[in-house]
Amino acid sequence: MRRVFALCAASSLALSALAVTSSAQAAPFHVIHWSGTNICQVWDNGIPTKPWPSDYKAVSKKLPTFDAALKVKAGLMKKGVCKL
């Protein structure tokens, strides 16, 4: 049992070190607007699926960070494009 635990611990440390040293690729974000509800949402394009249901429209260009997308969404809320 100790050998299995040690093997799991060692492999976890190795994978963590690999993840830290590998270059991170930032997935671009969009702000999407759902039709009929005036609700906007930050969508991560790194997710391999599209939003469901498909009655949405992208209302921003690709943004490099989640914080940048939140700032765009806040601006859209001030303009009255989005309620939430």
VENJO-V547985 format. One line per field, one symbol per residue. psi: psi as a letter, one per 20 degrees, with the letter a starting at -180 (. if undefined). A space follows every 50 residues. Layout:
psi = ???
//
This chain:
psi = hhhgghgggghggghghghhhqppoppqqqpqpppiikpqqppoiipjrq qprkmrppjrrpqhrhghhhggghhhhhijhqh.
//
